[in-house]
Amino acid sequence: MRRIVLLVFTALLSLPFYAQADDPVVMSVNGYDVKKSEFEYFFKKNNTDSVVTKKTIKQYADLYLNFKLKVQAAIDAGMDRSESFLSEYKMYRNMQAKDYLIDNEFIDKMAHDAYDKSYKDVGPDGLAYVLLISSVPEEETQEAEDACTERIYSIYEKLKDGADFYALAQEYMNDYTDFSELGWMMKEQLAEEIGDIVFEMGPGQVSKPFFFEGTAVIVKVKNRRFIGSFESEKNEIYEWIQNGTDYYDQARMRKANDYASRFGWDVHDDDAIARADSLLEEIEPEFGNISREYHDGLLLFEISSKEIWDKASDSEAMRSWFEANRKSFSFKEPCFKGLVFFCPDEDVFNQVKKKLEGVEFSEWVNKAVDFNKENVKIRVMRGSSGNGIFLKGQNAYVDKIVFNTGEYEPMKGFPYVNVVGKVIKNPENMEDMGGQVTDAYQNYLEQEWIKKLRKQYKYKIYNKALKKVSLNK
């Protein structure tokens, strides 16, 4: 089985009788040929909003080349052979393959036939969910008949008052009184006298006791239902087809035998199903692209984790890179670096300010928290990124106290507001730039990795074939 999987992704669409007409190779990457059909699929999927031009296609070709180089690196690293990859890929692949391995027209016909039959059988009266209570005299005497009547009316009164049908069943059910849940019923499934009563009732209604063939009867209609349009009923119909019939098995067989006939396979039924499944990426190019997309996407995630995200988690390496590229990072205008304190009065603020003297900025919050050990004395703001950097316009308190613009409302319970810190023109360290450094460092790692991959692997873009790529979305 693994051999089949590998063949699918190293020689996709290679068999002559499955090959698409006018499907030239637009690029090759380490011996893998990217056909126009594959490139168009991914290009159109990733350029849904932009205006498409020949320049756009050439730019995307460069990006797609980088993508395929990364996938090739993952394959060389053996990531496509790991148990976790094969398990996840197989699960997704088989889930997506279902739509291609069944005769959908056959399933749709069965669904419409089932709907038409149900609509005809049920008719305008619809269905009623029927609960039935019946009681018979214990013996053939007038006293027993009177006792039966009294018993059934007692149950009726309790039902009218809202008693639960199932609770009454536990209380009254015996050899002479029966509680039956008939479920969803059509009118013709009931005796005419009972059906006439039931289908005059609405959801939740209870009939008065009546006698039918010597039996005292009460019916309760739990719910009513009418057959709607096919669109409104189709979900339930398809669920019934899938779980309550063998139509899907028939549809798989029909589809597989159709493939066998179309491609001249000398196999039928179960053997045809197995053959169609193993060659699906080749005989259905659309599915080949869907399957390849997930296959390559999984590998891209795994190799990117190793080459970019894991490396970017090394804070010391990122700090060294930042120091070497410090000139690339700056603020557009001076900003405030510090903390905003909300205190009950100025005296508490002065205590806080004194405690922070001579302390590294990274420890300020921890020192400030000491004031709240027994009860909350202060509140602190650290900036939108939590790094103590406040840009102009980001915080009303800083704008007023530091930059002398705007106004602010005091915090309830902490009327005194002030700041500790300073205005800086440029970042003092990596933390001052927040997530910008991480993003830039990851981008740097990716660009360096791509340079390495382009030196490591042979590749070529065929511009003549690239010009044949459709501009239509």
Order of alpha helices (4+ residues) and beta strands (2+ residues): alpha-beta-beta-alpha-alpha-alpha-alpha-beta-alpha-alpha-beta-alpha-beta-beta-alpha-alpha-alpha-alpha-alpha-alpha-beta-alpha-alpha-beta-beta-alpha-beta-alpha-beta-alpha
